Amino acid sequence: MTKTALITGASRGLGAALAEALAPAYHVIAVARTTGALEELDDRIQAKGGQATLAPMDVTNADAMAVLCRGIHDRWGRLDLWLHTAVHAAPMAPAGHIDTKDMAKSIACNVTATATLIAYVAPLLGLEGKAVFFDDPRAGSKFFGAYGATKAAQIAMARSWEAETVNTGPKVRVMTPAPMPTATRARFFPGEDRSALNDIHGQAAEVLAQL
């Protein structure tokens, strides 16, 4: 039976690297808002002999996520792995100058969507499936108010789920990859020497090896 992996935030960065690393051992369900980037990912997966189902959706759209998860249930009956890399990286700003729209988007993507997805995906993972979240411990750092606070809330939620399911499953993990030259990091650190950062594909391989 084909193993299945859902990757939310799969169009670029670590999510895309994980999708490529999983092929062809897994059928990858790749979720992201950018259709073109998903199609390019599909080409790379097919070049490795793998297969993917592309889901150009916004994780903040609860109805779309419900349709997606119902579709996964109807086609495969389950998920073996969920890797959640979707994140909204709000512009850096002093705490007293955080834009209300940026904060709302951060909460919607990093917190509310995560809670919704846990509720929808947990039944698909069952007792044996695995869910993986990725920490970025910038909470409390200057100018990271919106991103740091909502990312910390996301990880707190994941750790609660991990504690709640330790004896029952699914298996929940929180990992902290090394700094990588992603588009998100480039927004936070423009002009940084990216050659000193860790290879994204190498980090993806390390994540999967730990699983």
JORA-V440010 format. One record per backbone hydrogen bond with DSSP energy under -1.0 kcal/mol. CO is the residue of the C=O (numbers start at 1). NH is the residue of the N-H. If there is no record, write none. Layout:
BEGIN
co->[CO;CO]
nh->[NH;NH]
END
This chain:
BEGIN
co->[3;4;4;5;6;7;8;8;12;13;14;15;16;17;18;19;22;27;28;29;30;31;31;34;35;36;37;38;39;40;41;42;43;45;46;51;53;55;55;58;60;61;62;63;64;65;66;67;68;69;70;71;72;72;80;81;82;83;94;99;100;101;102;103;104;105;106;107;107;108;111;112;113;114;115;116;117;118;121;122;124;125;129;130;131;132;133;136;138;141;143;144;145;146;147;148;149;150;151;152;153;154;155;156;157;158;159;160;161;165;171;173;175;179;180;182;183;184;185;189;192;193;194;199;200;201;202;203;204;205;206]
nh->[27;80;81;29;83;31;85;86;16;17;18;19;20;21;22;23;26;5;53;7;55;9;10;38;39;40;41;42;43;44;45;46;47;50;49;28;30;32;57;61;62;65;66;67;68;69;70;71;72;73;74;75;76;77;130;6;132;8;97;103;104;105;106;107;108;109;110;111;112;113;115;116;117;118;119;120;121;122;125;126;79;129;171;82;173;84;175;138;141;144;93;148;149;150;151;152;153;154;155;156;157;158;159;160;161;162;163;164;165;169;131;133;135;198;182;186;187;188;189;192;194;196;197;203;204;205;206;207;208;209;210]
END
